[in-house]
């Protein structure tokens, strides 16, 4: 994808020592935590169709390049001071991008765009030194630059015109993997799967933060404690959806057994595009949770209630698609749960936020309880 890469052949990968996530990569993730927080805050304050569209495109262009650096560190781990310094430079770029998020469509899109250019330049330059065929790197970098021009130009505009250009950059992401020579980029499944799992954990962490932000300095009443604990239960349910039955390890083994070309294309579809959907689902849920915790015993607006339940439903649908790609089962209970979550919106708007969160937690508990009964943990 953006950070196009190919995995070594299974036999080669098997002969190499395991490639684990480096501490500096975890340090870089701290900036992504801030990015998720900023996007969630933006969505909370602009929970309209227009506000959602803005968050959708911002998350898309940011995640495209952030995921590109996962490909990069997979190909050339940050083991030298030079590589570490360049990654820290990219970290600075991502920090400026995150700072620009709240007002990206109201003037700070210029800073967003130029910081994005810095990130793309660092990524392309480092990949050029990774040993991948230079022509393939330049083609990837050139296509990323086209998207960056759209982002930078859009930053000087406002409103619908800016949204159109940034959406065009988003659309370009679907074409880039088909225009670059994916097999030329090396990818190790052990590091790659672990790295994306950690990103998902970070996104869950934003949901937990949303509970605290929503509660603020309010008194710890019984409804507030109940909705906070139930929201945490929903987070646990999302964690189970992704990691239950050792799905991450099974996905890693599945990818490692594939030829390089198929492995790379699967990495693009599942870990870039697919995980974009997972992150968006968590963002929506976190935005809804903030309102729910702030007013636990009162009805909440339709937008907030829809974000809360819809985010969880989106996560389950995308998660099911990912599991089907890796031939993981069962999946039907998750799809049924996603459909059932639509009915919980009415509870939030007519009864209370607490009622909706309780219902969402109940739906997840029923779905995963059924899975555990039919297929106990440890059974493959």
ZASE-277631 format. One line per field, with one value per residue: residue number from 0; residue in three letters; x, y, z of N, C-alpha, C in turn. Coordinates in steps of 0.05 Angstrom, whole numbers, plus 5000, padded with zeros to 4 digits. Example, Ala and Ser with C-alpha at 12.3 -4.5 7.8 and 13.67 -1.06 7.14 Angstrom:
2
seq = c(0:1)
type = c(Ala:Ser)
nxx = c(5264:5257)
nyy = c(4886:4955)
nzz = c(5156:5142)
caxx = c(5246:5273)
cayy = c(4910:4979)
cazz = c(5156:5143)
cxx = c(5264:5258)
cyy = c(4934:5001)
czz = c(5156:5157)
// end
This chain:
380
seq = c(0:1:2:3:4:5:6:7:8:9:10:11:12:13:14:15:16:17:18:19:20:21:22:23:24:25:26:27:28:29:30:31:32:33:34:35:36:37:38:39:40:41:42:43:44:45:46:47:48:49:50:51:52:53:54:55:56:57:58:59:60:61:62:63:64:65:66:67:68:69:70:71:72:73:74:75:76:77:78:79:80:81:82:83:84:85:86:87:88:89:90:91:92:93:94:95:96:97:98:99:100:101:102:103:104:105:106:107:108:109:110:111:112:113:114:115:116:117:118:119:120:121:122:123:124:125:126:127:128:129:130:131:132:133:134:135:136:137:138:139:140:141:142:143:144:145:146:147:148:149:150:151:152:153:154:155:156:157:158:159:160:161:162:163:164:165:166:167:168:169:170:171:172:173:174:175:176:177:178:179:180:181:182:183:184:185:186:187:188:189:190:191:192:193:194:195:196:197:198:199:200:201:202:203:204:205:206:207:208:209:210:211:212:213:214:215:216:217:218:219:220:221:222:223:224:225:226:227:228:229:230:231:232:233:234:235:236:237:238:239:240:241:242:243:244:245:246:247:248:249:250:251:252:253:254:255:256:257:258:259:260:261:262:263:264:265:266:267:268:269:270:271:272:273:274:275:276:277:278:279:280:281:282:283:284:285:286:287:288:289:290:291:292:293:294:295:296:297:298:299:300:301:302:303:304:305:306:307:308:309:310:311:312:313:314:315:316:317:318:319:320:321:322:323:324:325:326:327:328:329:330:331:332:333:334:335:336:337:338:339:340:341:342:343:344:345:346:347:348:349:350:351:352:353:354:355:356:357:358:359:360:361:362:363:364:365:366:367:368:369:370:371:372:373:374:375:376:377:378:379)
type = c(Unk:Unk:Unk:Unk:Unk:Unk:Unk:Unk:Unk:Unk:Unk:Unk:Unk:Unk:Unk:Unk:Unk:Unk:Unk:Unk:Unk:Unk:Unk:Unk:Unk:Unk:Unk:Unk:Unk:Unk:Unk:Unk:Unk:Unk:Unk:Unk:Unk:Unk:Unk:Unk:Unk:Unk:Unk:Unk:Unk:Unk:Unk:Unk:Unk:Unk:Unk:Unk:Unk:Unk:Unk:Unk:Unk:Unk:Unk:Unk:Unk:Unk:Unk:Unk:Unk:Unk:Unk:Unk:Unk:Unk:Unk:Unk:Unk:Unk:Unk:Unk:Unk:Unk:Unk:Unk:Unk:Unk:Unk:Unk:Unk:Unk:Unk:Unk:Unk:Unk:Unk:Unk:Unk:Unk:Unk:Unk:Unk:Unk:Unk:Unk:Unk:Unk:Unk:Unk:Unk:Unk:Unk:Unk:Unk:Unk:Unk:Unk:Unk:Unk:Unk:Unk:Unk:Unk:Unk:Unk:Unk:Unk:Unk:Unk:Unk:Unk:Unk:Unk:Unk:Unk:Unk:Unk:Unk:Unk:Unk:Unk:Unk:Unk:Unk:Unk:Unk:Unk:Unk:Unk:Unk:Unk:Unk:Unk:Unk:Unk:Unk:Unk:Unk:Unk:Unk:Unk:Unk:Unk:Unk:Unk:Unk:Unk:Unk:Unk:Unk:Unk:Unk:Unk:Unk:Unk:Unk:Unk:Unk:Unk:Unk:Unk:Unk:Unk:Unk:Unk:Unk:Unk:Unk:Unk:Unk:Unk:Unk:Unk:Unk:Unk:Unk:Unk:Unk:Unk:Unk:Unk:Unk:Unk:Unk:Unk:Unk:Unk:Unk:Unk:Unk:Unk:Unk:Unk:Unk:Unk:Unk:Unk:Unk:Unk:Unk:Unk:Unk:Unk:Unk:Unk:Unk:Unk:Unk:Unk:Unk:Unk:Unk:Unk:Unk:Unk:Unk:Unk:Unk:Unk:Unk:Unk:Unk:Unk:Unk:Unk:Unk:Unk:Unk:Unk:Unk:Unk:Unk:Unk:Unk:Unk:Unk:Unk:Unk:Unk:Unk:Unk:Unk:Unk:Unk:Unk:Unk:Unk:Unk:Unk:Unk:Unk:Unk:Unk:Unk:Unk:Unk:Unk:Unk:Unk:Unk:Unk:Unk:Unk:Unk:Unk:Unk:Unk:Unk:Unk:Unk:Unk:Unk:Unk:Unk:Unk:Unk:Unk:Unk:Unk:Unk:Unk:Unk:Unk:Unk:Unk:Unk:Unk:Unk:Unk:Unk:Unk:Unk:Unk:Unk:Unk:Unk:Unk:Unk:Unk:Unk:Unk:Unk:Unk:Unk:Unk:Unk:Unk:Unk:Unk:Unk:Unk:Unk:Unk:Unk:Unk:Unk:Unk:Unk:Unk:Unk:Unk:Unk:Unk:Unk:Unk:Unk:Unk:Unk:Unk:Unk:Unk:Unk:Unk:Unk:Unk:Unk:Unk:Unk:Unk:Unk:Unk:Unk:Unk:Unk:Unk:Unk:Unk:Unk:Unk:Unk:Unk:Unk:Unk:Unk:Unk:Unk:Unk:Unk:Unk:Unk:Unk:Unk:Unk:Unk:Unk)
nxx = c(5017:5007:5055:5083:5101:5134:5131:5182:5198:5162:5196:5245:5231:5221:5271:5295:5308:5257:5221:5208:5168:5199:5222:5223:5184:5138:5141:5132:5079:5055:5045:5006:4965:4951:4933:4886:4857:4850:4820:4774:4756:4745:4703:4665:4651:4631:4587:4558:4533:4568:4612:4626:4642:4688:4721:4725:4755:4802:4821:4831:4873:4913:4920:4936:4990:5012:5007:5040:5090:5092:5099:5149:5184:5181:5210:5259:5283:5287:5345:5392:5424:5415:5369:5333:5334:5310:5259:5241:5238:5196:5158:5152:5128:5079:5059:5049:5010:4969:4960:4937:4888:4836:4820:4827:4796:4785:4825:4875:4890:4932:4980:4972:4976:5030:5060:5046:5070:5124:5125:5114:5160:5202:5188:5192:5245:5272:5255:5279:5330:5326:5337:5300:5280:5298:5267:5215:5207:5209:5165:5124:5133:5124:5070:5048:5063:5030:4981:4994:5000:4947:4928:4958:4944:4888:4890:4896:4848:4778:4720:4674:4705:4756:4745:4732:4781:4813:4784:4793:4846:4841:4813:4852:4883:4862:4878:4934:4959:4952:4982:5034:5093:5081:5105:5159:5168:5188:5161:5150:5111:5107:5124:5091:5037:5035:5047:5002:4963:4977:4965:4910:4899:4914:4875:4830:4845:4834:4779:4773:4795:4758:4715:4733:4739:4687:4662:4688:4690:4647:4602:4610:4560:4512:4489:4529:4575:4557:4548:4599:4627:4600:4611:4666:4662:4641:4686:4720:4693:4701:4756:4757:4733:4773:4820:4805:4804:4856:4864:4899:4949:4936:4924:4974:5003:4975:4986:5042:5048:5036:5052:5097:5073:5016:5013:5027:4986:4943:4958:4951:4895:4872:4901:4911:4866:4824:4835:4830:4775:4763:4787:4757:4708:4718:4729:4679:4648:4676:4664:4609:4608:4629:4587:4549:4570:4573:4520:4489:4439:4400:4364:4400:4423:4403:4446:4490:4474:4471:4524:4549:4526:4530:4584:4605:4578:4598:4652:4646:4626:4668:4708:4689:4692:4748:4762:4738:4770:4816:4799:4775:4732:4676:4630:4578:4549:4571:4556:4500:4498:4516:4474:4433:4449:4431:4380:4388:4396:4349:4338:4376:4359:4307:4302:4351:4421:4449:4416:4423:4478:4481:4450:4480:4527:4503:4487:4537:4558:4523:4533:4588:4589:4559:4594:4637:4614:4600:4650:4701:4755:4820:4808:4817)
nyy = c(4977:5046:5048:5011:4942:4878:4811:4768:4705:4648:4606:4632:4670:4636:4619:4662:4702:4720:4779:4831:4884:4947:4988:5043:5046:5038:5085:5121:5109:5136:5187:5175:5160:5210:5231:5200:5216:5270:5268:5242:5281:5322:5299:5294:5347:5362:5329:5316:5304:5330:5340:5287:5269:5300:5279:5227:5232:5256:5218:5178:5197:5206:5156:5127:5143:5133:5079:5067:5075:5032:4991:5008:5005:4951:4933:4958:4957:5002:5006:5034:5097:5136:5119:5121:5175:5197:5174:5199:5250:5244:5232:5283:5309:5281:5297:5352:5348:5324:5364:5401:5379:5392:5442:5436:5445:5497:5533:5514:5475:5485:5479:5425:5402:5415:5391:5339:5332:5331:5283:5246:5255:5238:5185:5164:5175:5144:5093:5088:5075:5025:4979:4960:4954:5012:5037:5019:5041:5096:5101:5089:5131:5175:5170:5175:5227:5254:5248:5278:5329:5340:5342:5385:5428:5429:5445:5500:5517:5520:5491:5458:5452:5441:5393:5360:5356:5331:5284:5263:5251:5210:5173:5161:5126:5075:5062:5063:5014:4982:5004:5002:4961:4912:4861:4875:4897:4882:4843:4823:4777:4768:4814:4851:4837:4838:4892:4919:4899:4924:4976:4974:4964:5013:5045:5025:5043:5097:5097:5084:5129:5165:5153:5173:5228:5241:5235:5274:5321:5305:5282:5217:5184:5130:5117:5139:5110:5060:5066:5077:5030:4993:5014:5004:4949:4941:4957:4916:4875:4890:4883:4828:4812:4823:4798:4750:4678:4675:4702:4738:4712:4669:4694:4714:4667:4649:4689:4684:4637:4648:4663:4717:4758:4750:4754:4807:4835:4819:4841:4895:4899:4879:4900:4954:4980:4950:4956:5010:5015:4990:5025:5071:5054:5049:5102:5126:5099:5117:5172:5171:5149:5189:5226:5193:5180:5230:5243:5201:5182:5203:5215:5214:5250:5235:5231:5222:5174:5141:5141:5115:5062:5049:5053:5008:4968:4975:4962:4907:4887:4898:4870:4818:4812:4813:4767:4727:4731:4708:4658:4647:4626:4626:4668:4685:4697:4748:4781:4779:4804:4855:4873:4872:4913:4960:4967:4985:5039:5067:5060:5094:5145:5149:5127:5124:5141:5103:5059:5046:5035:4992:4955:4949:4926:4879:4855:4844:4810:4767:4749:4735:4701:4660:4643:4625:4583:4548:4542:4532:4569:4559:4517:4500)
nzz = c(5000:5012:5040:5010:5007:5009:5030:5054:5025:5050:5065:5071:5110:5152:5164:5186:5245:5293:5280:5319:5348:5354:5409:5395:5357:5387:5416:5375:5367:5408:5389:5352:5386:5405:5357:5346:5391:5379:5331:5350:5386:5350:5321:5362:5371:5323:5305:5257:5189:5155:5189:5202:5151:5144:5185:5168:5120:5139:5176:5140:5105:5142:5166:5122:5112:5162:5167:5126:5148:5181:5145:5128:5174:5179:5136:5144:5203:5259:5276:5276:5292:5254:5226:5268:5281:5235:5237:5283:5263:5227:5266:5289:5246:5243:5292:5285:5246:5276:5313:5280:5267:5295:5273:5219:5174:5178:5171:5192:5158:5123:5153:5165:5114:5096:5136:5126:5077:5093:5122:5081:5049:5084:5091:5037:5026:5064:5050:5001:5014:5032:5005:4969:4901:4866:4827:4838:4889:4876:4843:4879:4916:4883:4870:4921:4929:4893:4919:4963:4942:4931:4983:5006:4972:4981:5034:5031:5018:5036:5067:5023:4977:4996:5022:4979:4951:4990:4995:4945:4950:4986:4955:4917:4945:4938:4888:4886:4906:4861:4824:4836:4842:4879:4897:4900:4949:5014:5066:5132:5165:5220:5251:5225:5234:5290:5299:5278:5311:5359:5346:5343:5396:5418:5396:5424:5473:5468:5471:5524:5547:5530:5563:5613:5599:5586:5635:5666:5717:5745:5798:5826:5813:5818:5766:5732:5745:5730:5674:5658:5671:5640:5590:5588:5588:5537:5508:5521:5496:5442:5441:5447:5400:5363:5382:5407:5411:5394:5346:5322:5321:5289:5242:5229:5219:5174:5136:5133:5105:5054:4984:4966:4934:4939:4994:5003:4978:5007:5055:5043:5033:5081:5125:5116:5088:5112:5168:5172:5171:5219:5256:5247:5265:5320:5333:5324:5363:5410:5407:5416:5467:5499:5504:5526:5577:5599:5606:5635:5655:5624:5562:5499:5441:5373:5337:5371:5396:5351:5334:5376:5378:5323:5313:5340:5312:5260:5269:5281:5233:5196:5222:5217:5161:5156:5185:5153:5109:5127:5135:5185:5237:5284:5246:5236:5285:5298:5256:5263:5312:5299:5268:5306:5339:5317:5335:5386:5386:5391:5445:5468:5451:5469:5521:5558:5560:5589:5585:5531:5526:5561:5533:5486:5507:5526:5478:5454:5493:5489:5437:5437:5480:5460:5420:5451:5476:5435:5412:5448:5479:5453:5422:5356)
caxx = c(5000:5024:5082:5083:5122:5129:5143:5201:5185:5158:5220:5265:5222:5223:5299:5304:5298:5232:5223:5189:5164:5220:5212:5218:5158:5118:5143:5118:5050:5044:5034:4981:4945:4942:4918:4860:4843:4842:4798:4750:4746:4733:4677:4646:4642:4618:4575:4538:4542:4592:4634:4634:4657:4715:4737:4730:4778:4826:4831:4841:4899:4933:4925:4951:5018:5020:5010:5064:5114:5093:5113:5177:5200:5181:5231:5285:5279:5302:5367:5414:5417:5405:5341:5317:5330:5290:5233:5233:5230:5169:5141:5146:5108:5053:5049:5037:4985:4949:4953:4920:4862:4811:4813:4838:4778:4779:4849:4900:4895:4958:4999:4967:4987:5059:5071:5041:5091:5148:5122:5117:5188:5218:5181:5203:5274:5282:5250:5299:5355:5319:5345:5280:5287:5293:5245:5190:5204:5203:5137:5107:5136:5112:5041:5042:5066:5006:4961:5002:4993:4918:4924:4969:4927:4863:4895:4894:4820:4760:4693:4669:4727:4777:4736:4733:4809:4823:4770:4806:4870:4831:4806:4876:4895:4852:4891:4963:4969:4950:5000:5062:5102:5080:5123:5185:5171:5190:5143:5151:5085:5107:5124:5069:5012:5038:5046:4974:4948:4983:4950:4882:4898:4915:4848:4814:4853:4820:4752:4775:4800:4732:4699:4742:4733:4658:4655:4698:4691:4620:4601:4608:4534:4509:4486:4554:4593:4546:4552:4628:4635:4588:4627:4690:4654:4640:4714:4730:4680:4716:4782:4753:4727:4798:4841:4795:4811:4883:4860:4922:4969:4927:4927:5003:5010:4962:5001:5069:5047:5029:5073:5101:5053:4990:5016:5027:4960:4926:4965:4938:4866:4864:4914:4909:4838:4807:4840:4819:4747:4763:4794:4735:4687:4725:4726:4650:4640:4687:4649:4583:4612:4633:4560:4535:4580:4567:4491:4483:4411:4382:4366:4420:4415:4404:4473:4507:4465:4478:4553:4555:4519:4540:4613:4609:4568:4618:4675:4640:4623:4695:4723:4679:4704:4776:4763:4731:4794:4836:4784:4770:4704:4651:4625:4549:4540:4580:4539:4474:4501:4517:4446:4417:4458:4416:4356:4395:4397:4324:4340:4391:4345:4281:4303:4375:4447:4456:4401:4434:4504:4476:4440:4503:4543:4488:4488:4564:4560:4508:4546:4613:4582:4551:4618:4653:4599:4603:4678:4717:4782:4841:4800:4822)
cayy = c(5000:5070:5040:4985:4923:4850:4794:4748:4679:4633:4590:4651:4681:4616:4616:4687:4705:4735:4809:4842:4913:4961:5008:5069:5044:5043:5113:5134:5105:5156:5209:5165:5162:5238:5234:5188:5234:5295:5261:5237:5307:5336:5286:5300:5375:5365:5303:5320:5291:5344:5335:5259:5267:5311:5260:5204:5236:5261:5192:5162:5206:5202:5127:5117:5146:5120:5050:5066:5073:5004:4977:5017:4993:4923:4928:4967:4963:5025:4996:5053:5124:5151:5112:5130:5204:5203:5167:5220:5273:5237:5235:5311:5315:5270:5313:5376:5340:5319:5390:5415:5365:5405:5465:5431:5456:5524:5549:5500:5455:5491:5465:5397:5394:5416:5370:5314:5330:5323:5255:5231:5257:5221:5157:5157:5175:5120:5068:5087:5063:4999:4956:4954:4965:5040:5045:5014:5061:5122:5100:5092:5158:5193:5168:5187:5256:5263:5251:5300:5354:5345:5350:5411:5447:5431:5460:5529:5522:5515:5480:5435:5449:5427:5365:5346:5349:5311:5259:5253:5238:5185:5155:5152:5103:5050:5057:5061:4987:4969:5018:4997:4933:4903:4840:4885:4907:4860:4845:4801:4775:4768:4842:4866:4831:4848:4921:4928:4892:4945:5000:4970:4968:5042:5055:5018:5061:5123:5093:5086:5158:5179:5149:5192:5255:5245:5237:5299:5324:5299:5264:5189:5173:5102:5115:5146:5087:5038:5070:5075:5002:4980:5023:4988:4922:4942:4958:4888:4860:4896:4870:4799:4809:4824:4780:4725:4654:4678:4709:4752:4692:4653:4711:4715:4641:4648:4706:4673:4614:4657:4675:4745:4775:4748:4764:4836:4845:4814:4861:4921:4898:4874:4916:4982:4987:4938:4968:5037:5012:4984:5049:5089:5044:5055:5131:5131:5090:5135:5197:5166:5143:5214:5237:5174:5182:5257:5245:5172:5175:5219:5208:5229:5256:5213:5229:5209:5146:5126:5138:5095:5035:5046:5047:4980:4952:4977:4946:4879:4880:4897:4848:4794:4810:4805:4739:4711:4732:4690:4633:4644:4623:4632:4696:4693:4712:4775:4795:4782:4824:4881:4880:4877:4938:4982:4971:4998:5068:5077:5061:5117:5170:5149:5119:5137:5131:5079:5036:5039:5022:4965:4938:4943:4907:4854:4842:4832:4787:4744:4739:4722:4678:4638:4633:4610:4558:4531:4537:4541:4581:4538:4498:4512)
cazz = c(5000:5013:5047:4997:5017:5004:5051:5045:5020:5075:5073:5081:5135:5172:5172:5199:5273:5294:5280:5338:5347:5368:5428:5382:5343:5408:5422:5353:5371:5427:5373:5340:5407:5404:5332:5351:5410:5365:5313:5366:5396:5327:5315:5383:5369:5297:5300:5235:5165:5145:5208:5199:5126:5149:5201:5151:5101:5155:5186:5117:5095:5163:5169:5098:5115:5186:5160:5108:5165:5191:5123:5127:5196:5174:5117:5155:5231:5268:5293:5275:5301:5231:5222:5291:5278:5214:5248:5301:5246:5218:5289:5291:5225:5252:5315:5274:5233:5297:5324:5260:5262:5303:5255:5193:5154:5186:5170:5198:5137:5111:5169:5161:5088:5095:5154:5112:5057:5107:5129:5056:5041:5101:5084:5011:5028:5079:5034:4979:5025:5045:4988:4950:4875:4868:4810:4852:4910:4864:4834:4903:4927:4865:4874:4947:4926:4880:4940:4981:4929:4936:5011:5010:4958:4996:5059:5026:5012:5058:5061:5006:4958:5011:5027:4953:4945:5009:4989:4922:4960:4998:4933:4905:4960:4927:4862:4888:4907:4835:4806:4844:4840:4907:4905:4905:4976:5032:5089:5151:5177:5250:5259:5213:5248:5317:5298:5274:5336:5379:5338:5351:5426:5422:5390:5447:5494:5464:5482:5554:5553:5526:5588:5632:5590:5588:5663:5675:5747:5756:5821:5818:5819:5809:5737:5719:5749:5715:5646:5654:5672:5617:5566:5589:5579:5507:5498:5524:5474:5417:5443:5443:5372:5348:5393:5417:5396:5383:5318:5311:5316:5267:5218:5223:5206:5148:5119:5129:5087:5027:4967:4971:4920:4952:5022:5003:4970:5030:5075:5036:5037:5109:5146:5111:5084:5133:5194:5171:5179:5248:5271:5245:5283:5348:5335:5327:5390:5430:5407:5429:5495:5514:5510:5544:5604:5608:5613:5635:5662:5607:5533:5484:5414:5353:5326:5391:5399:5327:5334:5397:5368:5296:5313:5347:5290:5238:5278:5279:5205:5184:5235:5205:5135:5160:5193:5130:5092:5139:5139:5213:5243:5271:5238:5236:5310:5298:5238:5276:5334:5286:5260:5331:5352:5305:5352:5412:5383:5402:5474:5475:5446:5483:5549:5570:5550:5604:5573:5505:5531:5572:5511:5468:5522:5526:5451:5451:5511:5478:5413:5444:5497:5442:5407:5470:5482:5411:5405:5471:5473:5451:5401:5329)
cxx = c(5017:5052:5087:5106:5115:5143:5163:5187:5183:5182:5241:5257:5225:5252:5309:5294:5273:5238:5201:5188:5186:5208:5207:5192:5135:5118:5128:5088:5038:5032:5008:4959:4933:4925:4889:4844:4833:4819:4772:4738:4733:4705:4656:4634:4629:4605:4551:4549:4567:4616:4644:4650:4685:4732:4744:4754:4804:4838:4844:4869:4921:4940:4941:4981:5028:5025:5034:5089:5115:5107:5143:5194:5200:5204:5258:5280:5296:5325:5392:5405:5405:5376:5323:5313:5310:5262:5223:5225:5202:5149:5133:5125:5081:5041:5036:5011:4963:4940:4934:4892:4838:4802:4824:4821:4770:4805:4875:4905:4922:4980:4997:4981:5017:5072:5067:5063:5118:5147:5126:5147:5206:5213:5194:5233:5285:5278:5270:5325:5350:5328:5324:5288:5279:5270:5218:5185:5196:5175:5118:5108:5122:5081:5032:5044:5042:4984:4968:4996:4964:4913:4934:4952:4900:4866:4892:4865:4803:4735:4693:4692:4750:4770:4738:4762:4820:4809:4783:4832:4864:4826:4831:4889:4885:4866:4921:4972:4968:4970:5029:5068:5104:5100:5152:5190:5169:5173:5145:5125:5085:5106:5099:5043:5013:5035:5017:4957:4953:4968:4921:4879:4899:4888:4828:4820:4839:4791:4752:4779:4773:4714:4707:4736:4704:4650:4665:4701:4664:4622:4597:4581:4532:4505:4513:4573:4583:4552:4582:4637:4624:4603:4653:4685:4652:4668:4726:4718:4694:4743:4778:4748:4753:4818:4831:4802:4839:4883:4885:4944:4961:4929:4956:5012:4999:4978:5029:5070:5042:5054:5074:5080:5026:4991:5014:5000:4940:4932:4952:4908:4857:4875:4914:4879:4820:4811:4831:4789:4745:4768:4770:4712:4693:4722:4697:4641:4650:4672:4622:4586:4615:4606:4545:4544:4574:4538:4480:4453:4391:4385:4388:4410:4417:4432:4491:4500:4473:4508:4561:4550:4530:4569:4619:4600:4588:4643:4670:4638:4651:4711:4714:4691:4734:4778:4757:4755:4814:4823:4781:4740:4701:4648:4596:4540:4548:4563:4511:4475:4502:4490:4429:4424:4442:4392:4363:4395:4372:4324:4355:4376:4319:4282:4327:4400:4455:4442:4414:4461:4500:4467:4463:4521:4530:4489:4516:4568:4546:4522:4572:4609:4574:4575:4634:4640:4603:4632:4696:4744:4802:4834:4804:4803)
cyy = c(5024:5062:5013:4967:4895:4833:4776:4722:4664:4618:4608:4662:4662:4613:4640:4688:4722:4764:4820:4872:4926:4982:5035:5069:5049:5072:5129:5132:5125:5180:5200:5165:5190:5243:5224:5206:5259:5290:5256:5263:5323:5325:5293:5328:5380:5339:5308:5305:5303:5339:5306:5256:5278:5291:5236:5208:5242:5235:5176:5171:5203:5173:5116:5119:5134:5091:5047:5063:5045:4987:4983:5004:4963:4916:4936:4975:4986:5018:5014:5081:5140:5145:5122:5160:5211:5195:5188:5246:5268:5240:5265:5319:5305:5287:5339:5370:5337:5346:5406:5404:5381:5428:5461:5442:5485:5541:5534:5477:5460:5476:5435:5387:5394:5396:5342:5310:5321:5293:5238:5232:5239:5192:5148:5155:5151:5095:5066:5074:5036:4975:4948:4967:4994:5050:5041:5034:5088:5123:5103:5120:5178:5194:5180:5218:5268:5268:5274:5327:5361:5354:5378:5433:5451:5447:5490:5537:5517:5502:5457:5431:5434:5397:5348:5337:5328:5284:5247:5239:5211:5164:5144:5128:5076:5042:5051:5032:4972:4982:5014:4967:4921:4881:4850:4894:4883:4864:4820:4800:4777:4797:4857:4862:4842:4878:4932:4921:4914:4970:4998:4974:4997:5054:5049:5036:5088:5120:5095:5115:5173:5176:5170:5221:5261:5249:5264:5300:5318:5280:5236:5177:5144:5100:5120:5122:5064:5041:5068:5046:4987:4989:5008:4960:4920:4942:4929:4871:4865:4883:4840:4794:4807:4803:4753:4702:4656:4685:4722:4732:4675:4668:4712:4689:4639:4665:4695:4651:4622:4665:4705:4763:4774:4758:4795:4848:4841:4834:4888:4920:4895:4894:4946:4990:4976:4951:4997:5035:5006:5009:5069:5080:5051:5085:5138:5123:5109:5161:5194:5162:5169:5227:5219:5178:5210:5259:5216:5166:5192:5210:5225:5233:5233:5209:5214:5180:5129:5121:5115:5067:5029:5040:5018:4961:4952:4960:4916:4870:4878:4874:4821:4790:4802:4776:4720:4709:4711:4662:4627:4643:4622:4662:4704:4707:4741:4792:4800:4803:4852:4891:4887:4904:4962:4988:4986:5028:5080:5079:5087:5143:5171:5143:5134:5126:5105:5055:5027:5024:4994:4946:4930:4922:4879:4840:4829:4808:4763:4732:4723:4699:4654:4626:4616:4583:4538:4524:4548:4551:4558:4518:4512:4502)
czz = c(5000:5019:5035:5005:5010:5024:5038:5041:5046:5084:5084:5108:5158:5182:5187:5228:5273:5295:5297:5336:5365:5387:5415:5367:5363:5416:5400:5356:5391:5412:5360:5360:5406:5379:5335:5370:5396:5345:5328:5376:5374:5320:5336:5379:5342:5288:5281:5211:5154:5163:5206:5173:5129:5164:5184:5132:5117:5165:5163:5108:5116:5166:5146:5103:5141:5181:5142:5125:5179:5170:5124:5149:5194:5156:5128:5184:5240:5287:5293:5284:5278:5226:5244:5289:5257:5223:5267:5286:5236:5241:5293:5270:5233:5275:5304:5260:5253:5309:5306:5257:5270:5285:5227:5170:5160:5187:5175:5179:5123:5127:5166:5136:5086:5113:5141:5090:5070:5113:5104:5047:5057:5094:5058:5012:5042:5064:5011:4988:5037:5029:4968:4923:4873:4850:4823:4874:4898:4854:4857:4914:4909:4868:4901:4945:4912:4901:4958:4968:4932:4964:5016:4996:4972:5022:5055:5020:5038:5048:5042:4987:4971:5015:5002:4947:4964:5004:4964:4930:4973:4976:4919:4919:4950:4901:4866:4890:4880:4815:4813:4842:4868:4914:4910:4934:4995:5057:5106:5166:5207:5260:5249:5228:5277:5318:5295:5298:5357:5372:5346:5381:5432:5417:5413:5470:5492:5474:5512:5562:5550:5550:5609:5625:5593:5617:5675:5705:5760:5780:5811:5828:5809:5779:5722:5721:5732:5685:5639:5653:5648:5591:5565:5580:5549:5495:5500:5502:5447:5417:5437:5413:5355:5357:5403:5399:5383:5353:5306:5304:5291:5241:5210:5209:5178:5128:5113:5109:5058:5011:4972:4959:4934:4980:5022:4996:4993:5052:5069:5042:5066:5128:5140:5108:5106:5160:5195:5180:5209:5264:5270:5263:5312:5353:5340:5355:5411:5431:5420:5459:5511:5521:5529:5573:5616:5618:5615:5639:5646:5578:5520:5456:5395:5342:5345:5395:5375:5325:5353:5386:5341:5295:5320:5325:5266:5245:5273:5250:5191:5196:5223:5177:5136:5167:5170:5111:5101:5145:5169:5218:5274:5264:5239:5262:5310:5279:5249:5298:5322:5278:5285:5343:5341:5323:5378:5410:5395:5432:5483:5472:5462:5512:5563:5557:5564:5593:5547:5509:5543:5551:5492:5482:5522:5500:5447:5469:5501:5455:5420:5464:5481:5428:5426:5476:5459:5404:5428:5463:5473:5429:5374:5309)
// end
